[in-house]
Amino acid sequence: MITTIGAIVRGDHEVFPPYLYDAYRSTIKRSPRLPLVDVPLTLSERTGPGPAISAITPEDADLTSNAGTGGEAIGQRIIVTGRVLDERGEPVPHTLLEIWQANAAGRYVHRADQWPGPLDPNFLGIGRCLSDASGTYRFLSIRPGAYPWKNHPNAWRPAHIHFSLLGPSWVSRLVTQMYFPDDPLHALDPIFNAVPAAARPRLIARYDHSVTEPEWALGWRWDIVLRGPDATPFEADQASQVSQATITTAKEDAR
Amino acid sequence: MSATAPTTESATPGIAPSQTVGPFFLNCLLREDARRNTLVQPETAGERIRIEGRVLDGDGEPVPDALVEIWQADATGRYHHPAGMSASDRAAAQPAPTFIGFGRAGMDDAGAYWFETIRPGAVPFDADPADQSGRMQAPHISVMVFARGLLNSLATRLYFADDPANDADPVLALVPAARRETLLARCVSSDGRGAVYRFDIILQGAGETVFFNF
């Protein structure tokens, strides 16, 4: 299939997806078409709100029970943990991680998700925690299911968990998704494939048996590297090489 | 590993790419204690303002599932953040603890977002406290937009159309003159509760908002 890939990208073109990626239909009317304006990192971008939410409880990180019903979510119990790091590999403590996900059957608790997958009354699919002094975060959840969407005929999103990170600065603000390895839906998913190929593996957690707890839950490890406030500003001359035109290339992803 | 092996080599997986926020973030990012339409407390110092606007797509239609976040300095131009302050700065002039400066809003039933905040002060250009140039930026609010269909967030800034300091702002100066007005919030009303500024964010097409790369 022929996919038009926009040339307008914020951040490193080899890491970040373009705004226009027409295999993902929702980008077509929502992507800017004029060049981004390159600006240096000023005090406004090198500072940031920090966690901004103070009332986080340990229960917030347990998606298997935080629906408050007294019951447990149905599904394969998983531990998702890792470290939030800066580009030098230094830990980024005190970062707010907010996550949301579908239930084991692939259904979200949201009025816009109406496909006939079953809801689980004991699963809200939301969690949050702060990274600790070593940058480590940890959630207990259930493995999300794949789910259908209307992007193209017979479209299914691979299983994933949405992550939002409020790091140390405005430039490090990140919203992304974590995937599970060896999912045949990866190759068919335009959202995943909008990321340049070399950077896609960064979105995939790895199974870690040392995280797995016997008779309890399977362990997945996913480290997240944020841009730091010391990031090199995007070079103006590099930006000038970016054409406003879009390029068209053959892709094997979504039909 | 030998003792002489370079220690600067990092084993990080590399910067994490962004992915879209998708359509299903409501219960998480906009739960009651996670949304931040109101940035002010009764004790917050500064001139109260309200910011209102819509996020519009390439057809001029409101984007009902957008998320807007803002980050700003307090009325004296200080960010609630240690960066850029010397130790004596921090000791002498802590940022107002009654103002964090972070806002997060979804769209209401009319397809609009709003924030109740204060007019920020002018802020230094450079983060380096050793910088003696004294370069300042005009009062502004950093804005980030997330939505289904945005594979990465869009970064822009809100400036105040009625502020003469805009003429000397070093970031506005990088914006083509004909497009600067897309960054100017305009006062649409003012009463006892403060000025209301309108700031529509146009993702695409006529009047497309200037978005930044940093």
Contacts between the chains, C-beta under 8 A, distances in Angstrom:
chain1	res1	chain2	res2	distance
A	9	B	152	7.4
A	9	B	213	8.0
A	10	B	152	5.2
A	10	B	153	7.6
A	10	B	154	7.4
A	10	B	155	6.6
A	10	B	211	7.5
A	10	B	212	7.7
A	10	B	213	5.2
A	10	B	214	7.8
A	11	B	15	7.7
A	11	B	18	7.8
A	11	B	152	7.0
A	11	B	213	7.4
A	12	B	15	6.9
A	15	B	14	6.9
A	15	B	15	5.3
A	15	B	17	5.2
A	16	B	17	5.5
A	16	B	18	5.8
A	16	B	151	8.0
A	16	B	152	5.4
A	17	B	17	6.3
A	17	B	18	6.7
A	17	B	19	7.5
A	17	B	151	3.9
A	17	B	152	6.0
A	18	B	151	6.9
A	19	B	150	6.8
A	19	B	151	6.3
A	19	B	152	6.7
A	19	B	154	7.7
A	21	B	151	6.3
A	24	B	20	7.8
A	24	B	149	7.2
A	24	B	151	7.1
A	25	B	149	8.0
A	26	B	20	7.8
A	26	B	148	5.2
A	26	B	149	3.1
A	27	B	149	5.0
A	27	B	150	7.5
A	27	B	151	6.5
A	28	B	58	7.6
A	28	B	149	7.9
A	29	B	57	4.4
A	29	B	58	4.1
A	29	B	59	5.9
A	29	B	61	7.9
A	29	B	149	7.3
A	29	B	203	7.7
A	29	B	204	6.5
A	30	B	57	5.3
A	30	B	58	7.1
A	30	B	63	6.8
A	30	B	147	6.1
A	30	B	148	7.8
A	30	B	149	3.8
A	30	B	150	5.9
A	30	B	203	5.0
A	30	B	204	6.7
A	31	B	149	7.4
A	31	B	150	7.5
A	31	B	203	7.1
A	31	B	204	6.3
A	32	B	154	6.8
A	32	B	203	6.1
A	32	B	204	5.8
A	32	B	208	5.9
A	32	B	209	7.7
A	32	B	211	5.4
A	33	B	58	7.9
A	33	B	204	5.6
A	33	B	205	7.4
A	33	B	208	6.7
A	34	B	179	7.6
A	34	B	208	5.2
A	34	B	210	7.8
A	36	B	211	5.2
A	36	B	212	6.1
A	36	B	213	3.9
A	37	B	174	5.8
A	37	B	175	5.4
A	37	B	176	7.8
A	37	B	210	5.5
A	37	B	211	7.3
A	37	B	212	5.5
A	37	B	213	6.9
A	38	B	174	7.2
A	38	B	212	7.5
A	38	B	213	4.9
A	38	B	214	7.5
A	39	B	171	5.3
A	39	B	174	5.7
A	39	B	212	4.9
A	39	B	213	7.1
A	39	B	214	5.2
A	40	B	214	7.1
A	41	B	127	7.3
A	41	B	214	5.7
A	42	B	123	7.9
A	42	B	125	5.3
A	42	B	126	7.0
A	42	B	127	7.0
A	42	B	137	6.3
A	42	B	170	7.8
A	42	B	171	6.7
A	43	B	79	6.8
A	43	B	83	7.1
A	43	B	84	4.8
A	43	B	123	5.6
A	43	B	124	5.2
A	43	B	125	6.8
A	43	B	126	6.5
A	43	B	127	4.7
A	43	B	137	7.7
A	44	B	71	7.3
A	44	B	73	7.8
A	44	B	79	7.6
A	44	B	123	6.3
A	44	B	137	6.9
A	44	B	140	7.1
A	44	B	142	5.3
A	44	B	157	7.8
A	45	B	142	7.1
A	45	B	214	5.5
A	46	B	83	5.2
A	46	B	84	6.8
A	46	B	127	4.1
A	47	B	71	7.6
A	47	B	79	4.1
A	47	B	81	3.7
A	47	B	83	4.9
A	47	B	84	6.7
A	47	B	127	7.5
A	48	B	71	6.4
A	48	B	81	6.2
A	49	B	71	5.9
A	49	B	80	7.2
A	49	B	81	7.7
A	49	B	100	6.0
A	49	B	101	6.6
A	49	B	102	3.4
A	50	B	80	7.9
A	50	B	81	7.0
A	52	B	36	7.2
A	52	B	100	6.1
A	52	B	102	4.7
A	53	B	33	6.6
A	53	B	34	6.1
A	55	B	33	6.1
A	85	B	12	5.3
A	87	B	10	7.8
A	87	B	12	7.0
A	87	B	15	6.4
A	88	B	8	8.0
A	88	B	10	5.8
A	88	B	12	7.8
A	89	B	10	3.4
A	89	B	11	6.5
A	89	B	12	4.6
A	98	B	28	5.5
A	98	B	29	6.1
A	98	B	34	7.0
A	99	B	28	7.0
A	100	B	24	6.3
A	100	B	25	6.0
A	100	B	27	6.8
A	100	B	28	3.8
A	100	B	29	7.6
A	102	B	24	7.9
A	108	B	24	4.5
A	109	B	27	6.0
A	110	B	23	7.2
A	110	B	24	4.6
A	110	B	26	6.2
A	110	B	27	6.7
A	112	B	23	5.3
A	112	B	24	7.0
A	112	B	65	7.6
A	113	B	23	7.9
A	113	B	24	6.4
A	124	B	27	6.4
A	125	B	27	7.3
A	125	B	28	7.9
A	126	B	27	5.3
A	126	B	28	4.1
A	126	B	31	7.0
A	127	B	28	7.9
A	128	B	28	7.6
A	128	B	34	7.9
A	162	B	19	7.7
A	162	B	21	7.1
A	162	B	22	6.4
A	162	B	24	7.5
A	162	B	25	6.7
A	162	B	28	7.5
A	164	B	21	7.5
A	164	B	25	7.7
A	164	B	28	7.5
A	164	B	29	6.0
A	169	B	81	7.8
A	169	B	83	7.1
A	170	B	71	5.2
A	170	B	142	5.6
A	170	B	144	7.6
A	171	B	214	6.2
A	173	B	69	7.4
A	173	B	144	6.1
A	173	B	153	6.8
A	174	B	16	6.3
A	174	B	18	6.1
A	175	B	18	6.2
A	175	B	19	6.9
A	175	B	20	7.7
A	175	B	21	4.9
A	175	B	146	5.8
A	175	B	153	6.4
A	176	B	16	5.5
A	176	B	17	6.6
A	176	B	18	5.4
A	176	B	19	4.5
A	177	B	19	4.0
A	177	B	20	7.9
A	177	B	22	7.9
A	191	B	19	6.2
A	191	B	20	6.1
A	191	B	151	7.2
A	192	B	19	7.8
A	194	B	151	5.1
A	195	B	17	4.4
A	195	B	19	7.4
A	196	B	17	7.6
A	199	B	14	6.7
A	199	B	17	4.9
A	200	B	17	7.7
A	201	B	13	7.6
A	202	B	13	4.9
A	202	B	14	5.7
A	202	B	15	7.7
A	202	B	16	5.5
A	202	B	17	6.3
A	203	B	16	7.2
A	203	B	17	6.4
A	203	B	19	7.0
A	223	B	12	7.1
A	223	B	13	5.8
A	224	B	16	4.9
A	225	B	12	4.9
A	225	B	13	6.1
A	225	B	14	6.0
A	225	B	15	5.0
A	225	B	16	5.5
A	226	B	15	7.2
A	226	B	16	7.0
A	227	B	15	5.8
A	229	B	83	6.3
A	229	B	127	7.1
A	233	B	214	6.5
A	234	B	213	5.3
A	234	B	214	6.6
A	239	B	213	6.5
